[in-house]
C-alpha cells in the first residue's frame, strides 16, 4: 500500500490520485461491487464511499497487513457495521472472493510488490465480471526519483511488466494514460475484464 512508501526524502503521492481513481472506477459504469487491492490505512476506501451512492453498492478492500486492517477498522467502523464495507485479509494471488463477483477494481502502486504477477493478474480476472473495469494509478516521477535515491531496491517500477501480465491472462484494452490534476502528474493503467476463455485480441 501507499503507506509503505519511504518518506525520508520523498513526499507521498498527492491524494488526487486516490480521488481520481475512485471517481473513475465507480462512476464510469453501473458498478455495485468494487474492490480496492492494498487499501493501507483506508484512505482510498473512505474516498470511494463518497461515490458509491447506490444502496446496492458494496466496497471490498484487500490487504495482507494485520496492522493496516486495524487502522482501517478504526477509520471505517460505522461503514463496516452497516455492511457497506468489507475488509479482507490476504494476498492478491489468492483473493477470498467467489468467481465473477466484482464490477470494478482499483489500486495504487501496490502491483510493484506482487511477487507473482501472473498469478495475481489471473486472480483479478477470476473475481471480476465480464466487462468489469480495473484502474491502477501510479506516480512514475515519484517512483523513478525513489529509485535514483536508492529506494525500491529489487522493485520494478516501470509499468510495462504489469501491463504485459494483464494482457497475458486475458484482460482487454490494456492502456496507460498520463494525467494532470492540480499541477500534479500521474499515470492511470486501464484494463477491462473478459471471460477467461476469450479469444479476442488484446489491444494496448
N, C-alpha and C positions, 0 to 999 in steps of 0.2 A: 504494500500500500504506500501511498504518498508519504505517510508519516515516517516511513523508514528511511527516507532520503537523508543524506548528510546535510547538516545545517551550519557547519563551522564557517564555510566561506560562500555558500550558495544559498540564496533565498528559495523558499518553496515556490512551486509554480502558482501563478495567480489563480484565485478562485473562479475567474471567468471560465476556466477550463471545465470545472465541475458543473457550473451553471449551464454552459452551452451544451455539454454532453447530455445532461439530464433533460433539458428542454427538448432537444432534438430527438432523443431516444423515445420520449413519451408522447410528444405532440405531433410527430410526423405521421403517425398512423393511429388506428384504433387499437390501442395497446392496453391490456388489462393485467398482465403478469410480467413484471420487469425484474431482472436480476442485475445486481452490481457485483462484480468479481473484485475482491480485495477492497473491502469497504473501510478498513482502517478505523479511525475514531468515529465514523458515521456521518461525516460532513456531506458526502455525496448522497447518502440515503435521506438526510434531512432536506437537502435541496430537491431531490426527486419528489418528495411528498408534496411540494408546492404545486407540482404539475400533474400529479396523479389524482385527479379530481373525481374521476368516475367511481361510484360506490363499489363497483365490481373489482376495482383495481387492487392488486396486491404487490407488495415490494419485497423482494428477497435479496439478502446480502450474504455473500460467501467470503469467509476469511479463515485462514489457518490459525491465527494468533488468538490464544485464550485472553491475553491482555486486551486486545482490541475488541473482543466480544464484551468484556467487562465495561470498557469505556463507552462503547456504543449503547449498551443496555441502559447506562445512566443518562445518555442523551435522548434515547428513544423510548423511554419507559411507557408513556401513555399509548404510543402507537403500537408497541409490542402487545400490550394488554388488549387493545382493540382488535388485534388480528390483522391490521393493515400491513405490518412489517414482520417479517420472519427472518431471523438470523440463523445461518447455517455455518457450522464449523467443519472445515475440511479443505481438501486440496482441489484445485481446478481439474486435476487429472481424474478425479473420482467424485463428481458432484452428486450430493444426495438428493436428487430430484428425478421424477419419472421422465420417460421419453416425451419429447414434443409438448412440453407444458409451458414454455416461456415465450412471450411475444416480443421481448426486446432485451438486449444485454448492453451494459456499458461498463467500462473500466478505464482507469487512467494509469498508464505506465507499468502496471503490475505484470504485464506479459514479459517484461525484462527478466523476471525471476522465476519463470516457469521452467523447471529442469527438463521436462519432456514436452516440447512444443507440439509434436504430432499428436500425442495422447490428449493434451489439453484442448487443442482445437477440435479434435474429434468428439470430445465430451460436450463442448459447447454446441456443436452441430446436433448431437443426440438430444439435448434437452430443449432446443428451440423448435418452434413450429415452422413449417414451410412458409417462407416469406418473411420470417422474423428478421428484424434489423439489428445489427450489432455495431456499436461505435466504440472505438478506443481512442482516447486522447493522449497526446504526449507533447512534451516541450523539447524539441530536438536541440535548440540552442542551450537550454539548461543542461540537458544530458551530455552534450558534447563538451560543454565547459567543464562539467564534472569529471569527464574522462581526462581532459587536459590537466586538471588539478590533482589527479591521482585517485579519484573516487571511482566507483563502479568497476573495480577490478574483476575481471573474469565475466563481465556482463556485456552482451552485445546490445548496444543502444540504438543501432540503426534499425529502421522498420522493415527492411526487405525480408529477413528470415521469417518474421511473424506473418507478413502478408503472403509469402510463399506457402507457409504451413496452412493458412486458411484456404487457399486455393486447392492445395493438395487433398484436403479431406472433403471438399465439395462445396465450400462457400462460393457464392456467386458475386459478381460485381464488386470485387475487392479493389479498393482505390484509396488514395490518400489526398487530402486537401489541406493547403496552408490557409489558415485563417488569422484574423487580427481582431482583438477586442480591447478597447481602452488602451491602445498603444502596445499591447502585448501580443506577440505572435505565438501560435501553437498549431499543432497538426491534429487532424482527425482521420483515422482509418475507418473506412466503412466496409461492411460485408453484409450480404443477405443470405439467410439460411435456405437450403433446398433439401429435398428428400435425399437421404444417403445414397439412393440408387440412381440419382440423376445422371444423365449423360450430356447435359448441357455443357457448352463450352464456357469456361470461366474467363471473363474479360477483366483486365486490370484497368 
